[in-house]
Amino acid sequence: MSAGVRTVAVIGAGKIGELMLSGLLRSGWPVDRLLATARRPARAEELTARYGVRVVDNLTAVDEADVLAVSVKPQDAAVLLDEIGPKVPGGKLVISLCAGLPSSFFSRRLPEGTPVVRVMTNTPALVDEAMTAISAGAHATGEHLALAEEMFKPLGSTIRVPESQQDAVTALSGSGPAYFYLLVEAMTDAGILLGLPRQVAHDLIVQTAIGSAVMLRDSGEHPVKLREAVTSPAGTTISAVRELENHGVRAALLAALEAARDRARELAAQAE
Ligand SMILES: NC(=O)c1ccc[n+]([C@@H]2O[C@H](COP(=O)([O-])OP(=O)(O)OC[C@H]3O[C@@H](n4cnc5c(N)ncnc54)[C@H](OP(=O)(O)O)[C@@H]3O)[C@@H](O)[C@H]2O)c1
């Protein structure tokens, strides 16, 4: 059975679940092969109005769907699995989008033999530029990974990683968009400090971010090489780079990502 003729239920369709729904629809996934669940009736109405998707209760989703994509907050996962875990028929694929939670968290609460795939995507899925990392949990075969890839490929790029790397992935690409937004915000402020109108500063830095990202992706060059090309001897760029190094930007990033990785571990411990 090809991916498109399977029914996917997004269990807990909040921000990330909605990204997945809208991405699947944009990629041509038939709406009658999608289900969603939500806690609040207002959220259910919103999803149906926006996407025409059928919103059902969790147990109906478990019964009708072939693939269960769980996208609740990590702290809500145990309550959800207490409800649906024992009712999941053997062989249904469970895909977790929950940050931090190991696939074993799911396996312990699902019938023996249930295949689990752990996925970490990010919000640029909204513009089909997501970075999605996919890992096999217990009982997940190559076919299950391929199916997960087929579902997430239309939302951007996908990569397979061992599950042991998923907390690092969460820190790097799951939270990553926030770091870039923070940089853009700070650089826009810097432009204002230098006397530029806010909109001009914003436009300059956003296009510079896009151009730099495309070069990083498409040139195949190491970032150091690309930076060197902008850094002439005794020039303006090296003066700025000295200040970035003086203020410990590199060390701050190392510490920040370690903190995000540790927080993913804490969330998993609290969810137990
Ligand atoms: N946001 C990101 O950038 C990002 C990136 C990567 C991964 N993630 C992961 O994605 C997951 C979801 O994050 P989010 O930002 O999308 O959170 P969110 O917007 O709060 O979405 C979670 C949704 O789950 C619903 N829900 C909770 N318990 C439920 C239950 N028992 N039955 C049915 N629905 C239930 C909530 O309903 P109510 O709205 O009614 O409470 C909410 O709509 C998290 O595990 C997070 O770690 C997020």
The ligand as an SDF file (V2000), in Angstrom:
LIG
                    3D

 48 52  0  0  0  0  0  0  0  0999 V2000
    6.7250   24.3000   18.2990 N   0  0  0  0  0  0  0  0  0  0  0  0
    7.8670   23.8680   17.7730 C   0  0  0  0  0  0  0  0  0  0  0  0
    8.6360   24.6080   17.1290 O   0  0  0  0  0  0  0  0  0  0  0  0
    8.2370   22.4160   17.8670 C   0  0  0  0  0  0  0  0  0  0  0  0
    9.3140   21.9620   17.0960 C   0  0  0  0  0  0  0  0  0  0  0  0
    9.6080   20.6000   17.1300 C   0  0  0  0  0  0  0  0  0  0  0  0
    8.8580   19.7420   17.9210 C   0  0  0  0  0  0  0  0  0  0  0  0
    7.8470   20.2050   18.6700 N   0  0  0  0  0  0  0  0  0  0  0  0
    7.1000   19.2230   19.4830 C   0  0  0  0  0  0  0  0  0  0  0  0
    5.7950   19.1240   18.9720 O   0  0  0  0  0  0  0  0  0  0  0  0
    4.8890   18.8230   20.0210 C   0  0  0  0  0  0  0  0  0  0  0  0
    3.7350   19.8030   19.9760 C   0  0  0  0  0  0  0  0  0  0  0  0
    4.2220   21.1180   20.1760 O   0  0  0  0  0  0  0  0  0  0  0  0
    3.3180   22.3530   19.7650 P   0  0  0  0  0  0  0  0  0  0  0  0
    4.2060   23.5380   19.8240 O   0  0  0  0  0  0  0  0  0  0  0  0
    2.5950   22.0220   18.4950 O   0  0  0  0  0  0  0  0  0  0  0  0
    2.2860   22.3650   21.0130 O   0  0  0  0  0  0  0  0  0  0  0  0
    0.7590   22.8100   21.0220 P   0  0  0  0  0  0  0  0  0  0  0  0
    0.5400   23.8970   20.0150 O   0  0  0  0  0  0  0  0  0  0  0  0
    0.3730   23.0370   22.4400 O   0  0  0  0  0  0  0  0  0  0  0  0
   -0.0060   21.5130   20.4600 O   0  0  0  0  0  0  0  0  0  0  0  0
   -0.3560   20.4100   21.2410 C   0  0  0  0  0  0  0  0  0  0  0  0
   -1.8180   20.0980   20.9720 C   0  0  0  0  0  0  0  0  0  0  0  0
   -2.1420   18.8720   21.5890 O   0  0  0  0  0  0  0  0  0  0  0  0
   -3.4800   18.9610   22.0750 C   0  0  0  0  0  0  0  0  0  0  0  0
   -3.6680   17.9410   23.1150 N   0  0  0  0  0  0  0  0  0  0  0  0
   -3.0630   17.8250   24.3230 C   0  0  0  0  0  0  0  0  0  0  0  0
   -3.4970   16.7290   24.9750 N   0  0  0  0  0  0  0  0  0  0  0  0
   -4.3970   16.1190   24.1500 C   0  0  0  0  0  0  0  0  0  0  0  0
   -5.1780   14.9570   24.2490 C   0  0  0  0  0  0  0  0  0  0  0  0
   -5.1400   14.1600   25.3300 N   0  0  0  0  0  0  0  0  0  0  0  0
   -5.9960   14.6500   23.2260 N   0  0  0  0  0  0  0  0  0  0  0  0
   -6.0420   15.4340   22.1130 C   0  0  0  0  0  0  0  0  0  0  0  0
   -5.3300   16.5490   21.9550 N   0  0  0  0  0  0  0  0  0  0  0  0
   -4.5050   16.9100   22.9640 C   0  0  0  0  0  0  0  0  0  0  0  0
   -3.5510   20.3870   22.6070 C   0  0  0  0  0  0  0  0  0  0  0  0
   -4.8960   20.7730   22.7210 O   0  0  0  0  0  0  0  0  0  0  0  0
   -5.3080   22.2010   23.4050 P   0  0  0  0  0  0  0  0  0  0  0  0
   -4.8570   23.2460   22.4310 O   0  0  0  0  0  0  0  0  0  0  0  0
   -6.7760   22.0960   23.4830 O   0  0  0  0  0  0  0  0  0  0  0  0
   -4.6020   22.2570   24.7130 O   0  0  0  0  0  0  0  0  0  0  0  0
   -2.7680   21.1530   21.5280 C   0  0  0  0  0  0  0  0  0  0  0  0
   -3.6220   21.5820   20.4980 O   0  0  0  0  0  0  0  0  0  0  0  0
    5.6570   18.9370   21.3270 C   0  0  0  0  0  0  0  0  0  0  0  0
    5.9030   17.6560   21.8360 O   0  0  0  0  0  0  0  0  0  0  0  0
    6.9350   19.6290   20.9430 C   0  0  0  0  0  0  0  0  0  0  0  0
    7.9790   19.1550   21.7110 O   0  0  0  0  0  0  0  0  0  0  0  0
    7.4970   21.5230   18.6440 C   0  0  0  0  0  0  0  0  0  0  0  0
  1  2  1  0
  2  3  2  0
  2  4  1  0
  4  5  1  0
  4 48  2  0
  5  6  2  0
  6  7  1  0
  7  8  2  0
  8  9  1  0
  8 48  1  0
  9 10  1  0
  9 46  1  0
 10 11  1  0
 11 12  1  0
 11 44  1  0
 12 13  1  0
 13 14  1  0
 14 15  2  0
 14 16  1  0
 14 17  1  0
 17 18  1  0
 18 19  2  0
 18 20  1  0
 18 21  1  0
 21 22  1  0
 22 23  1  0
 23 24  1  0
 23 42  1  0
 24 25  1  0
 25 26  1  0
 25 36  1  0
 26 27  1  0
 26 35  1  0
 27 28  2  0
 28 29  1  0
 29 30  1  0
 29 35  2  0
 30 31  1  0
 30 32  2  0
 32 33  1  0
 33 34  2  0
 34 35  1  0
 36 37  1  0
 36 42  1  0
 37 38  1  0
 38 39  2  0
 38 40  1  0
 38 41  1  0
 42 43  1  0
 44 45  1  0
 44 46  1  0
 46 47  1  0
M  CHG  2   8   1  16  -1
M  END
$$$$
